Amino acid sequence: MSKVTRKYQVSVPKALADRFGIAPGDDLVWEEAGDALRVRIAEPRAAYALDDRERLRLFDAATKRQAARQAKRPLEPAASRGWTREQAYARDARTR
């Protein structure tokens, strides 16, 4: 059983969500069915769902592309600020 909140939100029971493949972020459509309500998933996610191997393959490929970009343009050392950390601490200690 679900309860409607003050914001008219309803929770889907976990058993039903698992049975029908409803996941967080899915859009649900509410329809009139005589004197009852019918709820259905707006668009199944199967069209763009990837298995773990495919996701890992894509992640590895993106990591290699990033490494190649960084190799072409290595980081340069930061410009000098004109003062050191120790000098900043010394200045702070003098002002107290």
N, CA, C and O of each residue as an XYZ file, in Angstrom:
384
protein
N       0.850     -1.171      0.000
C       0.000      0.000      0.000
C       0.898      1.236      0.000
O       1.933      1.259      0.665
N       0.499      2.252     -0.742
C       1.217      3.525     -0.785
C       0.316      4.620     -0.264
O      -0.909      4.514     -0.323
N       0.925      5.664      0.243
C       0.183      6.810      0.746
C       0.578      8.031     -0.077
O       1.748      8.193     -0.425
N      -0.376      8.876     -0.385
C      -0.112     10.106     -1.126
C       0.373     11.169     -0.146
O      -0.267     11.406      0.879
N       1.511     11.816     -0.458
C       2.053     12.856      0.416
C       1.350     14.189      0.142
O       0.523     14.295     -0.763
N       1.698     15.209      0.949
C       1.121     16.546      0.745
C       1.451     17.109     -0.626
O       0.721     17.951     -1.148
N       2.551     16.647     -1.210
C       2.957     17.115     -2.543
C       2.400     16.204     -3.640
O       2.828     16.283     -4.792
N       1.467     15.360     -3.289
C       0.839     14.406     -4.219
C       1.851     13.431     -4.818
O       1.733     13.039     -5.979
N       2.832     13.048     -4.028
C       3.809     12.053     -4.458
C       3.403     10.692     -3.926
O       2.834     10.578     -2.840
N       3.706      9.649     -4.716
C       3.368      8.280     -4.344
C       4.612      7.419     -4.499
O       5.348      7.563     -5.475
N       4.856      6.525     -3.546
C       5.969      5.584     -3.637
C       5.491      4.306     -4.307
O       4.370      3.852     -4.077
N       6.353      3.734     -5.136
C       6.052      2.449     -5.767
C       6.617      1.362     -4.857
O       7.802      1.403     -4.524
N       5.807      0.400     -4.450
C       6.324     -0.680     -3.610
C       7.470     -1.411     -4.302
O       7.414     -1.662     -5.506
N       8.510     -1.753     -3.541
C       9.713     -2.368     -4.104
C       9.400     -3.646     -4.872
O       9.963     -3.876     -5.942
N       8.526     -4.463     -4.350
C       8.197     -5.724     -5.028
C       7.636     -5.454     -6.429
O       7.980     -6.150     -7.384
N       6.773     -4.443     -6.543
C       6.214     -4.114     -7.865
C       7.258     -3.460     -8.764
O       7.300     -3.727     -9.965
N       8.092     -2.613     -8.191
C       9.152     -1.973     -8.987
C      10.091     -3.029     -9.555
O      10.471     -2.956    -10.724
N      10.465     -4.004     -8.742
C      11.335     -5.080     -9.224
C      10.639     -5.922    -10.287
O      11.239     -6.276    -11.302
N       9.377     -6.236    -10.048
C       8.631     -7.095    -10.983
C       8.480     -6.453    -12.353
O       8.568     -7.136    -13.373
N       8.250     -5.130    -12.382
C       8.008     -4.450    -13.648
C       9.211     -3.663    -14.152
O       9.110     -2.973    -15.167
N      10.336     -3.750    -13.472
C      11.555     -3.092    -13.938
C      11.525     -1.583    -13.796
O      12.126     -0.878    -14.607
N      10.848     -1.078    -12.795
C      10.787      0.365    -12.565
C      11.993      0.765    -11.734
O      12.272      0.168    -10.694
N      12.712      1.792    -12.207
C      13.924      2.246    -11.527
C      13.814      3.741    -11.243
O      13.033      4.437    -11.891
N      14.591      4.239    -10.281
C      14.591      5.688    -10.023
C      14.892      6.462    -11.298
O      15.797      6.107    -12.054
N      14.135      7.508    -11.526
C      14.309      8.323    -12.728
C      13.379      7.946    -13.865
O      13.239      8.710    -14.819
N      12.739      6.784    -13.788
C      11.791      6.398    -14.831
C      10.566      7.312    -14.781
O      10.140      7.731    -13.705
N      10.010      7.613    -15.944
C       8.780      8.390    -16.024
C       7.600      7.430    -16.040
O       7.599      6.438    -16.768
N       6.602      7.738    -15.233
C       5.385      6.930    -15.188
C       4.229      7.742    -15.744
O       4.147      8.951    -15.529
N       3.339      7.076    -16.458
C       2.155      7.713    -17.026
C       0.941      7.229    -16.246
O       0.754      6.028    -16.052
N       0.111      8.179    -15.798
C      -1.114      7.860    -15.068
C      -2.282      8.023    -16.033
O      -2.421      9.059    -16.683
N      -3.122      6.986    -16.123
C      -4.246      7.014    -17.054
C      -5.530      6.625    -16.321
O      -5.517      5.824    -15.386
N      -6.641      7.216    -16.775
C      -7.948      6.814    -16.254
C      -8.338      5.485    -16.875
O      -8.140      5.263    -18.069
N      -8.891      4.606    -16.059
C      -9.388      3.317    -16.534
C     -10.743      3.097    -15.872
O     -10.863      2.352    -14.899
N     -11.762      3.763    -16.421
C     -13.084      3.707    -15.806
C     -13.065      4.471    -14.504
O     -12.769      5.665    -14.489
N     -13.375      3.800    -13.413
C     -13.338      4.468    -12.115
C     -12.068      4.104    -11.335
O     -12.034      4.211    -10.109
N     -11.021      3.670    -12.061
C      -9.745      3.314    -11.445
C      -8.617      4.059    -12.171
O      -8.855      4.740    -13.169
N      -7.407      3.925    -11.668
C      -6.225      4.502    -12.298
C      -5.324      3.388    -12.808
O      -5.226      2.322    -12.200
N      -4.675      3.650    -13.925
C      -3.700      2.710    -14.482
C      -2.373      3.456    -14.570
O      -2.325      4.603    -15.015
N      -1.308      2.804    -14.146
C       0.031      3.395    -14.199
C       0.878      2.533    -15.123
O       0.851      1.305    -15.038
N       1.629      3.182    -16.006
C       2.540      2.432    -16.876
C       3.838      3.226    -17.040
O       3.875      4.436    -16.816
N       4.892      2.525    -17.433
C       6.174      3.177    -17.673
C       6.076      3.902    -19.008
O       5.619      3.327    -19.995
N       6.508      5.175    -19.044
C       6.385      5.984    -20.255
C       7.189      5.394    -21.397
O       6.646      5.176    -22.480
N       8.463      5.133    -21.183
C       9.317      4.533    -22.213
C      10.217      3.520    -21.538
O      10.885      3.843    -20.556
N      10.243      2.322    -22.040
C      11.138      1.332    -21.444
C      12.596      1.768    -21.597
O      12.969      2.352    -22.615
N      13.421      1.481    -20.580
C      14.831      1.849    -20.627
C      15.658      0.849    -21.420
O      16.831      1.115    -21.682
N      15.107     -0.269    -21.806
C      15.885     -1.309    -22.480
C      16.545     -0.794    -23.751
O      17.573     -1.331    -24.165
N      15.985      0.225    -24.376
C      16.540      0.737    -25.631
C      17.935      1.310    -25.435
O      18.742      1.268    -26.363
N      18.245      1.845    -24.260
C      19.558      2.439    -24.063
C      20.306      1.827    -22.877
O      21.351      2.345    -22.484
N      19.807      0.761    -22.311
C      20.488      0.131    -21.187
C      21.706     -0.647    -21.691
O      21.632     -1.329    -22.713
N      22.824     -0.544    -20.971
C      24.043     -1.255    -21.331
C      24.370     -2.249    -20.236
O      24.095     -2.011    -19.060
N      24.963     -3.368    -20.635
C      25.391     -4.307    -19.609
C      26.718     -3.832    -19.015
O      27.334     -2.899    -19.530
N      27.148     -4.467    -17.943
C      28.346     -4.034    -17.225
C      29.600     -4.081    -18.094
O      30.443     -3.188    -18.011
N      29.730     -5.108    -18.922
C      30.918     -5.209    -19.789
C      30.990     -4.052    -20.774
O      32.061     -3.481    -20.984
N      29.874     -3.707    -21.373
C      29.856     -2.607    -22.343
C      30.155     -1.275    -21.649
O      30.893     -0.451    -22.188
N      29.590     -1.060    -20.463
C      29.874      0.169    -19.716
C      31.354      0.255    -19.359
O      31.955      1.324    -19.467
N      31.950     -0.867    -18.933
C      33.365     -0.878    -18.600
C      34.226     -0.632    -19.834
O      35.235      0.069    -19.753
N      33.841     -1.200    -20.970
C      34.579     -0.975    -22.217
C      34.551      0.506    -22.592
O      35.580      1.072    -22.962
N      33.381      1.133    -22.498
C      33.266      2.550    -22.812
C      34.067      3.410    -21.840
O      34.686      4.394    -22.245
N      34.056      3.043    -20.559
C      34.824      3.780    -19.553
C      36.320      3.680    -19.843
O      37.031      4.684    -19.785
N      36.801      2.474    -20.156
C      38.223      2.291    -20.471
C      38.630      3.084    -21.706
O      39.713      3.668    -21.741
N      37.772      3.107    -22.712
C      38.072      3.870    -23.924
C      38.148      5.364    -23.616
O      39.031      6.057    -24.124
N      37.238      5.860    -22.796
C      37.254      7.282    -22.428
C      38.500      7.608    -21.612
O      39.079      8.683    -21.770
N      38.917      6.694    -20.742
C      40.123      6.906    -19.941
C      41.355      6.986    -20.834
O      42.231      7.820    -20.608
N      41.430      6.127    -21.844
C      42.563      6.160    -22.780
C      42.577      7.462    -23.583
O      43.639      8.043    -23.806
N      41.405      7.919    -24.014
C      41.341      9.192    -24.754
C      41.812     10.351    -23.883
O      42.532     11.231    -24.355
N      41.407     10.356    -22.607
C      41.822     11.415    -21.690
C      43.327     11.381    -21.473
O      43.970     12.431    -21.459
N      43.902     10.195    -21.302
C      45.350     10.066    -21.113
C      46.092     10.568    -22.350
O      47.127     11.223    -22.226
N      45.571     10.265    -23.547
C      46.210     10.739    -24.780
C      46.157     12.261    -24.872
O      47.131     12.887    -25.291
N      45.028     12.866    -24.485
C      44.929     14.337    -24.504
C      45.914     14.964    -23.540
O      46.556     15.964    -23.862
N      46.037     14.377    -22.354
C      46.951     14.933    -21.360
C      48.411     14.758    -21.784
O      49.250     15.603    -21.470
N      48.720     13.673    -22.492
C      50.095     13.453    -22.959
C      50.483     14.485    -24.016
O      51.645     14.887    -24.088
N      49.534     14.913    -24.829
C      49.808     15.920    -25.857
C      50.051     17.293    -25.247
O      50.812     18.093    -25.791
N      49.405     17.564    -24.121
C      49.500     18.883    -23.502
C      49.803     18.721    -22.014
O      48.904     18.826    -21.180
N      51.067     18.465    -21.682
C      51.383     18.259    -20.258
C      51.169     19.532    -19.450
O      51.224     20.641    -19.981
N      50.928     19.353    -18.179
C      50.719     20.489    -17.291
C      52.023     21.250    -17.103
O      53.086     20.651    -16.942
N      51.931     22.555    -17.125
C      53.096     23.393    -16.887
C      53.137     23.737    -15.404
O      52.097     23.783    -14.746
N      54.345     23.981    -14.872
C      54.401     24.363    -13.460
C      53.659     25.673    -13.227
O      53.625     26.545    -14.095
N      53.080     25.797    -12.067
C      52.336     27.008    -11.733
C      53.278     28.208    -11.708
O      54.450     28.083    -11.352
N      52.759     29.358    -12.087
C      53.557     30.586    -12.069
C      53.868     30.971    -10.626
O      53.094     30.694     -9.709
N      54.995     31.604    -10.451
C      55.385     32.034     -9.111
C      54.441     33.120     -8.619
O      54.060     34.011     -9.379
N      54.064     33.047     -7.350
C      53.199     34.053     -6.757
C      53.987     35.264     -6.280
O      53.418     36.322     -6.013
N      55.302     35.098     -6.174
C      56.110     36.180     -5.645
C      56.283     36.079     -4.146
O      56.905     36.956     -3.545
N      55.753     35.036     -3.518
C      55.903     34.807     -2.087
C      55.767     33.325     -1.820
O      55.205     32.589     -2.631
N      56.273     32.895     -0.700
C      56.191     31.485     -0.321
C      55.142     31.319      0.769
O      54.680     32.294      1.363
N      54.788     30.106      1.013
C      53.811     29.818      2.056
C      54.330     30.264      3.422
O      53.586     30.813      4.235
N      55.626     30.018      3.662
C      56.214     30.402      4.937
C      56.131     31.920      5.143
O      55.854     32.389      6.247
N      56.376     32.684      4.063
C      56.280     34.140      4.164
C      54.854     34.568      4.496
O      54.654     35.502      5.272
N      53.875     33.903      3.925
C      52.483     34.244      4.199
C      52.157     33.971      5.665
O      51.476     34.769      6.309
N      52.645     32.833      6.197
C      52.400     32.526      7.602
C      53.093     33.548      8.507
O      52.541     33.953      9.530
N      54.289     33.954      8.129
C      55.031     34.934      8.931
C      54.277     36.276      8.948
O      54.176     36.925      9.989
N      53.757     36.676      7.799
C      52.984     37.931      7.734
C      51.753     37.836      8.610
O      51.409     38.782      9.320
N      51.088     36.687      8.559
C      49.864     36.509      9.359
C      50.178     36.573     10.849
O      49.421     37.158     11.624
N      51.303     35.966     11.248
C      51.677     35.950     12.663
C      52.000     37.355     13.159
O      51.746     37.672     14.321
N      52.561     38.208     12.284
C      52.912     39.583     12.685
C      51.682     40.443     12.883
O      51.709     41.384     13.676
N      50.597     40.137     12.171
C      49.402     40.976     12.261
C      48.529     40.624     13.449
O      47.587     41.357     13.746
N      48.803     39.545     14.127
C      47.974     39.136     15.284
C      48.388     39.804     16.532
O      47.794     39.569     17.584
